[in-house]
Amino acid sequence: MEVYDNIDILGAKEHNLKNIDVTIPKNKLVVFAGVSGSGKSSLVFDTLARESSRQWQDSYPLFLRNKLPHYDRPQVDDIKNLPPSIVVNQKSLGTNTRSTVGTAMDIAPLVRLLFSRIGQPSAGGSMAYSFNHPAGMCPDCTGIGTVYQLIEGKIFDSSKSLNEGAICFSQFSSGWQAHLYQNNSLLDADKKLNQFSEAEWKILREGSDETIKVEIRSNNTGRVDRVDYEGVIPRFYRLYLKRDISKLKKALQEEVLSLVTQVPCGSCKGSGLNPKALAFKINGRNIVDYMDLSVSELLPLLEEVDSDLGQSLVAQISSAIKRMEAVGIGYLSLSRRTDTLSGGEVQRVKLTSRLQETGQIFVLDEPSTGLHDKDVEQLLSLLRRLVKQGNTVVMIEHRLELIGQADWIIDLGPEGGSNGGYILFEGKPTDIINCENSQTGKYLKNYSNFE
């Protein structure tokens, strides 16, 4: 049986690539280096990874392919012996405010299940500890952990009267809703707000202790309706904040958001959970205590769990945490929102969830971004582990200590843009230092830790 030891890229012409041929050894740690704009991303992501995804999709029936993202064939003559790829880039994990490191890593469901089994006393099933489920979410913030708060200084202009537009919100300063404040018996609509008494301010802001009827006349039909007066603030909250703001028309949504700020929910203290979910504990700590700790701090707490019912779950959670530590993100908490992660953190979160794969090509984009020197060694060990498991690791990297430890280097250049796109070197790190045209070789030669 013939064994294919290399991935062969023939005639790559994507973007600024100059019809190049490249050989990538399988089951090796391969670094693509070169100056910015030299064609690294064009070759690695826009050619190699895209064609792997396209070939993978072509193996599915047509009705499934129609439901998947479409990948155009890159500008390349052929790519031979290409295994399935796992792209681990720095693109965001999404902007959903409910998405956390715990949910992205599939650890949060395990922690919830642990509490449902051994929490004392139990709040119920695992969903009773989820801020994404009605059984567990805080009713005041619907599980988000934050609420919108009106900035009163933005909605009132005290230098104007009500008739002059003192309420700085289009829905209340014009149209039929404006009549609530301009045509009631308790407020002088021609009086400037900075001349209002304390009692008048209270009526405008909060409403009256008495039920006040205001006549609203339709401009179209002349019909007169009598409606209850309502203060500006409670009316604003009721109509525009105690609802899904995203369902408003875009212009109105933008106007509402310009008048508010987000603050931690006072009911759940930002946890997103209801009081019942917060009341139940394991060894004196509730689920928020567990989720808010860094995962490295959480690990010893899990070791203190002595219930037989929880041991298998503890083992699974601990194993996932150790994988996070292995890629240098042990400082993250499970409650950390994914939309606050840096690109480097996003990439390592993605990588952590794929550590059991074999026979794949891992495609990474500068995985050392944001890492301390001590964590680079951990990352290198992890990448070596992936290779040992039968994977090929291909990465774009600028950090010399990682480039120097690669099994194979492919250097592009000599410059960026139209003057790039050529292969300057393919080979071992010990040989690139003799390549006169390679900036990477020159830097590596002068790197004091390179042997």
For each residue, the residues with C-beta under 8 A, 3 or more apart:
1:
2:
3:
4: 26 80 81
5: 25 26 27
6: 23 24 25 26 81
7: 23 24 25 26 48 79 80 81 82 83 361 392
8: 21 22 23 24 78 79 80 81
9: 12 20 21 22 23 24 43 47 48 76 78 79
10: 21 76 77 78 79 80
11: 19 20 21 76 77 78
12: 9 17 19 20 21 22 42 43 47 74 75 76 77
13: 17 18 19 75 76
14: 17 42 43 46 47 74 75 76
15: 39 42 46 421
16: 37 39 42 417 418 420 421
17: 12 13 14 20 39 42 43 47 75 421
18: 13 421 422
19: 11 12 13
20: 9 11 12 17 43 421 422 423
21: 8 9 10 11 12 423
22: 8 9 12 43 410 423 426
23: 6 7 8 9 426
24: 6 7 8 9 28 30 48 392 394 408 410
25: 5 6 7 28 30 392 407 408
26: 4 5 6 7 81 83 392
27: 5 387 390 391 392
28: 24 25 387 392 393 407 408
29: 383 384 387 393 395 405 406 407 408
30: 24 25 392 393 394 395 406 407 408 409 410
31: 395 396 397 402 403 406 408 409 410
32: 40 43 44 394 395 396 397 409 410 411 412
33: 40 396 397 398 403 409 410 411 412 440
34: 38 39 40 411 412 413 420 424 439 440
35: 38 413 414 415 416 420 439
36: 416
37: 16 415 416 417 420
38: 34 35 412 413 414 415 416 420 421
39: 15 16 17 34 42 43 412 420 421 422
40: 32 33 34 43 44 396 412
41: 44 45 46 365 396
42: 12 14 15 16 17 39 45 46 47 421
43: 9 12 14 17 20 22 32 39 40 46 47 48 412
44: 32 40 41 47 48 49 363 365 394 395 396
45: 41 42 48 49 50 87 89 363 365
46: 14 15 41 42 43 49 50 74
47: 9 12 14 17 42 43 44 50 51 74 75 76 79
48: 7 9 24 43 44 45 51 52 79 82 85 361 363 394
49: 44 45 46 52 53 85 87 363
50: 45 46 47 53 54 71 72 74
51: 47 48 54 55 71 73 74 76 79 82
52: 48 49 55 56 82 83 84 85 361
53: 49 50 56 57 71 85 87
54: 50 51 57 58 71 72 73
55: 51 52 58 59 82
56: 52 53 59 60 84 85
57: 53 54 60 65 68 71
58: 54 55 65
59: 55 56
60: 56 57 64 65 68
61: 64 65
62: 65 66
63: 66 67
64: 60 61 67 68
65: 57 58 60 61 62 68
66: 62 63
67: 63 64
68: 57 60 64 65
69:
70:
71: 50 51 53 54 57
72: 50 54
73: 51 54 76
74: 12 14 46 47 50 51
75: 12 13 14 17 47
76: 9 10 11 12 13 14 47 51 73 79
77: 10 11 12
78: 8 9 10 11
79: 7 8 9 10 47 48 51 76 82
80: 4 7 8 10
81: 4 6 7 8 26
82: 7 48 51 52 55 79 85 361
83: 7 26 52 359 360 361 392
84: 52 56 359 360 361
85: 48 49 52 53 56 82 360 361 362 363
86: 354 357 360 361 362 363
87: 45 49 53 363
88: 347 350 351 354 362 363 364 365 367
89: 45 347 350 363 364 365
90: 343 344 346 347 365 366 369
91: 343 346
92: 95 338 339 341 346
93: 99 104 338 339 341 346 349 350
94: 99 338 339
95: 92 339
96: 99 338 339
97: 144 146 337 339
98: 103 131 132 143 144
99: 93 94 96 103 104 337 338 339
100: 103 104 108 291 334 335 336 337 338
101: 104 105 107 332 333 334 335 336 338 341 349
102: 105 107 108 111 291 334 335
103: 98 99 100 106 108 109 132 338
104: 93 99 100 101 338 349 353
105: 101 102 108 320 324 334 349 352 353
106: 103 109 110 320 353
107: 101 102 110 111 317 320 321 334
108: 100 102 103 105 111 112 130 291 334
109: 103 106 112 113 126
110: 106 107 113 114 313 316 317 320
111: 102 107 108 114 115 129 287 290 291 317 334
112: 108 109 115 116 126 127 129 130 287
113: 109 110 116 117 126 313
114: 110 111 117 118 119 282 305 310 313 314 317
115: 111 112 118 119 122 123 126 129 280 282 287
116: 112 113 119 122 123 124 125 126 128 129
117: 113 114 122 307 309 310 313
118: 114 115 282 305 307 309 310
119: 114 115 116 122 123 129 280 281 282 287
120: 280 281 282
121: 280
122: 115 116 117 119 280
123: 115 116 119 128 129 136 276 277 279 280
124: 116 127 128 135
125: 116 128 135
126: 109 112 113 115 116 129 130
127: 112 124 130 133 135 136
128: 116 123 124 125 133 135 136 276 277
129: 111 112 115 116 119 123 126 136 273 277 287
130: 108 112 126 127 133 135 136 137 143
131: 98 136 137 138 143 144 145 271 272 273
132: 98 103 136 137 143
133: 127 128 130 136 137 143
134: 137
135: 124 125 127 128 130
136: 123 127 128 129 130 131 132 133 143 273 274 277
137: 130 131 132 133 134 141 142 143 272 273 274
138: 131 141 142 143 145 265 267 268 271 272 273 274
139: 142 267 274
140: 147 265 266 267 268
141: 137 138 144 145 146 147 265 267 268 272
142: 137 138 139
143: 98 130 131 132 133 136 137 138 272 273
144: 97 98 131 141 147 265 272
145: 131 138 141 264 265 268 270 271 272
146: 97 141 262 263 264 265 270
147: 140 141 144 241 262 263 264 265 266
148: 241 245 260 261 262
149: 260 261 262 263
150: 155 233 236 237 241 259 260
151: 154 155 259 260 261
152: 155 156 205 233
153: 156
154: 151 168 258 259
155: 150 151 152 167 168 169 232 236 259
156: 152 153 166 167 168 193 232
157: 160 165 166 167 168 193
158: 166 192 193 194
159: 192 193 194
160: 157 164 165 166 192 193
161: 164 166 188 189 190 191 192 193
162: 165 166 167 181 182 187 189 190 191 193
163: 182 189 190
164: 160 161 192
165: 157 160 162 168 173
166: 156 157 158 160 161 162 173 192 193
167: 155 156 157 162 172 173 178 181 232
168: 154 155 156 157 165 173 259
169: 155 172 173 236 255 259
170: 173 174 252 255
171: 174 175 177 239 240 252
172: 167 169 177 178 180 181 232 235 236
173: 165 166 167 168 169 170 178
174: 170 171 178
175: 171 178
176: 179 216 218
177: 171 172 180
178: 167 172 173 174 175 181 182
179: 176 182 183 214 215 216 217
180: 172 177 183 184 214 216 227 229 230 235
181: 162 167 172 178 184 187 189 204 232
182: 162 163 178 179 189
183: 179 180 189 214 215 216
184: 180 181 187 212 214 229
185: 212
186: 200 203 208 212 229
187: 162 181 184 191 200 203 204
188: 161 191 200
189: 161 162 163 181 182 183
190: 161 162 163
191: 161 162 187 188 195 196 200
192: 158 159 160 161 164 166 195 196
193: 156 157 158 159 160 161 162 166 196 201 204
194: 158 159
195: 191 192
196: 191 192 193 200 201 204
197: 200 201
198: 201 202
199: 202 203
200: 186 187 188 191 196 197 203 204
201: 193 196 197 198 204 205
202: 198 199 205 206
203: 186 187 199 200 206 207 208 231
204: 181 187 193 196 200 201 231 232
205: 152 201 202 231 232 233
206: 202 203 231 233 234
207: 203 229 230 231 234
208: 186 203 211 212 229 231
209:
210:
211: 208 228 229
212: 184 185 186 208 228 229
213: 226 227 228 229
214: 179 180 183 184 226 227 228 229
215: 179 183 224 225 226
216: 176 179 180 183 224 225 226 227
217: 179 222 223 224
218: 176 221 222 223 224 225
219:
220:
221: 218
222: 217 218
223: 217 218
224: 215 216 217 218
225: 215 216 218
226: 213 214 215 216
227: 180 213 214 216
228: 211 212 213 214
229: 180 184 186 207 208 211 212 213 214
230: 180 207 234 235 238
231: 203 204 205 206 207 208 234 235
232: 155 156 167 172 181 204 205 235 236
233: 150 152 205 206 236 237
234: 206 207 230 231 237 238
235: 172 180 230 231 232 238 239
236: 150 155 169 172 232 233 239 240 241 259
237: 150 233 234 240 241 242
238: 230 234 235 241 242
239: 171 235 236 243
240: 171 236 237 243 245 248 256
241: 147 148 150 236 237 238 245 256 260
242: 237 238
243: 239 240 247
244: 247
245: 148 240 241 248 253 256 257
246: 253
247: 243 244
248: 240 245 252 253 256
249: 252 253
250: 253 254
251: 254 255
252: 170 171 248 249 255 256
253: 245 246 248 249 250 256 257
254: 250 251 257 258
255: 169 170 251 252 258 259
256: 240 241 245 248 252 253 259 260
257: 245 253 254 260
258: 154 254 255
259: 150 151 154 155 168 169 236 255 256
260: 148 149 150 151 241 256 257
261: 148 149 151
262: 146 147 148 149
263: 146 147 149
264: 145 146 147 269 270
265: 138 140 141 144 145 146 147 268 269 270 272
266: 140 147 269
267: 138 139 140 141
268: 138 140 141 145 265 271 272 273 274 275 278
269: 264 265 266
270: 145 146 264 265
271: 131 138 145 268 278 288
272: 131 137 138 141 143 144 145 265 268
273: 129 131 136 137 138 143 268 277 278 287 288
274: 136 137 138 139 268 277 278
275: 268 278 279
276: 123 128 279 280
277: 123 128 129 136 273 274 280 286 287
278: 268 271 273 274 275 286 287 288
279: 123 275 276 286
280: 115 119 120 121 122 123 276 277 286 287
281: 119 120 284 285 286
282: 114 115 118 119 120 285 290 305 310
283: 301 304 305
284: 281
285: 281 282 289 290 301
286: 277 278 279 280 281 289 290
287: 111 112 115 119 129 273 277 278 280 290 291
288: 271 273 278 291 292 335
289: 285 286 292 293
290: 111 282 285 286 287 293 298 301 334
291: 100 102 108 111 287 288 333 334 335
292: 288 289 333 335
293: 289 290 297 298 301 333
294: 297 298 330 331 332 333
295: 298 299 321 324 325 329 330 331 332 333 334
296: 299 321 325 330 331
297: 293 294 300 301
298: 290 293 294 295 301 302 321 334
299: 295 296 302 303 318 321 322
300: 297 303 304
301: 283 285 290 293 297 298 304 305
302: 298 299 305 314 317 318 321
303: 299 300 314 318
304: 283 300 301
305: 114 118 282 283 301 302 310 311 314
306:
307: 117 118 310 311
308: 311
309: 117 118
310: 114 117 118 282 305 307 313 314
311: 305 307 308 314 315
312: 315 316
313: 110 113 114 117 310 316 317
314: 114 302 303 305 310 311 317 318
315: 311 312 318 319
316: 110 312 313 319 320
317: 107 110 111 114 302 313 314 320 321
318: 299 302 303 314 315 321 322
319: 315 316 322 323
320: 105 106 107 110 316 317 323 324 352
321: 107 295 296 298 299 302 317 318 324 325 330
322: 299 318 319 325 326
323: 319 320 326 327 352 355
324: 105 295 320 321 327 329 330 332 348 349 352
325: 295 296 321 322 328 329 330 378
326: 322 323 352 355 378 381 382
327: 323 324 348 351 352 378 379 382
328: 325 348 371 372 375 378 379
329: 295 324 325 332 345 348 349 352
330: 294 295 296 321 324 325
331: 294 295 296
332: 101 294 295 324 329 336 341 345 349
333: 101 291 292 293 294 295 336
334: 100 101 102 105 107 108 111 290 291 295 298
335: 100 101 102 288 291 292
336: 100 101 332 333 340 341
337: 97 99 100 340 341
338: 92 93 94 96 99 100 101 103 104 341 346 349
339: 92 93 94 95 96 97 99
340: 336 337
341: 92 93 101 332 336 337 338 345 346 349
342: 345 346 369 370
343: 90 91 346 347 369 370
344: 90 347 348 366 367 368 369 370 371
345: 329 332 341 342 348 349 370
346: 90 91 92 93 338 341 342 343 349 350
347: 88 89 90 343 344 350 351 364 365 366 367 369
348: 324 327 328 329 344 345 351 352 367 379
349: 93 101 104 105 324 329 332 338 341 345 346 352 353
350: 88 89 93 346 347 353 354
351: 88 327 347 348 354 355 362 364 367 382
352: 105 320 323 324 326 327 329 348 349 355
353: 104 105 106 349 350
354: 86 88 350 351 357 362
355: 323 326 351 352 382 385 386
356:
357: 86 354 360 362 386 389 391
358: 389 390 391
359: 83 84 390 391
360: 83 84 85 86 357 391 392
361: 7 48 52 82 83 84 85 86 391 392 393 394
362: 85 86 88 351 354 357 386 391 392 393 394 395
363: 44 45 48 49 85 86 87 88 89 394 395
364: 88 89 347 351 367 393 394 395 396
365: 41 44 45 88 89 90 347 395 396
366: 90 344 347 369 395 396 397 398 399
367: 88 344 347 348 351 364 379 383 395 397
368: 344 371 376 379 397 399 402
369: 90 342 343 344 347 366
370: 342 343 344 345
371: 328 344 368 375 376 379
372: 328 375 376
373: 376 377 401
374: 377 378
375: 328 371 372 378 379
376: 368 371 372 373 379 380 399 401 402
377: 373 374 380 381
378: 325 326 327 328 374 375 381 382
379: 327 328 348 367 368 371 375 376 382 383 402
380: 376 377 383 384 402 405
381: 326 377 378 384 385
382: 326 327 351 355 378 379 385 386
383: 29 367 379 380 386 387 393 395
384: 29 380 381 387 388
385: 355 381 382 388 389
386: 355 357 362 382 383 389 391 393
387: 27 28 29 383 384 391 392 393 407
388: 384 385
389: 357 358 385 386
390: 27 358 359
391: 27 357 358 359 360 361 362 386 387
392: 7 24 25 26 27 28 30 83 360 361 362 387
393: 28 29 30 361 362 364 383 386 387
394: 24 30 32 44 48 361 362 363 364
395: 29 30 31 32 44 362 363 364 365 366 367 383 402
396: 31 32 33 40 41 44 364 365 366
397: 31 32 33 366 367 368 402 403 406
398: 33 366 403
399: 366 368 376 402 403
400: 403 404 443 444 447 449 450
401: 373 376 404 405 447 449
402: 31 368 376 379 380 395 397 399 405 406
403: 31 33 397 398 399 400 406 409 429 440 444
404: 400 401 429 444 447 449 450 451
405: 29 380 401 402 429
406: 29 30 31 397 402 403 409 429
407: 25 28 29 30 387 428
408: 24 25 28 29 30 31 426 427 428
409: 30 31 32 33 403 406 425 426 427 428 429 432 440
410: 22 24 30 31 32 33 423 425 426
411: 32 33 34 423 424 425 426 432 435 438 440 441
412: 32 33 34 38 39 40 43 420 421 422 423 424
413: 34 35 38 420 422 424 437 438 439
414: 35 38 419 420 422 424 437 439
415: 35 37 38 419 420
416: 35 36 37 38 419 420
417: 16 37 420
418: 16 421
419: 414 415 416
420: 16 34 35 37 38 39 412 413 414 415 416 417
421: 15 16 17 18 20 38 39 42 412 418
422: 18 20 39 412 413 414
423: 20 21 22 410 411 412 426
424: 34 411 412 413 414 435 437 438
425: 409 410 411 431 432 435 437 438 440 441
426: 22 23 408 409 410 411 423
427: 408 409 431 432
428: 407 408 409 431 432
429: 403 404 405 406 409 432 433 444 450
430: 433
431: 425 427 428 434 435
432: 409 411 425 427 428 429 435 438 440 441 444
433: 429 430 441 442 444 445 450
434: 431 441
435: 411 424 425 431 432 438 441
436: 441
437: 413 414 424 425
438: 411 413 424 425 432 435 441 442
439: 34 35 413 414 442 443
440: 33 34 403 409 411 425 432 443 444
441: 411 425 432 433 434 435 436 438 444 445
442: 433 438 439 445 446
443: 400 439 440 446 447
444: 400 403 404 429 432 433 440 441 447 450
445: 433 441 442 450
446: 442 443
447: 400 401 404 443 444 450
448:
449: 400 401 404
450: 400 404 429 433 444 445 447
451: 404
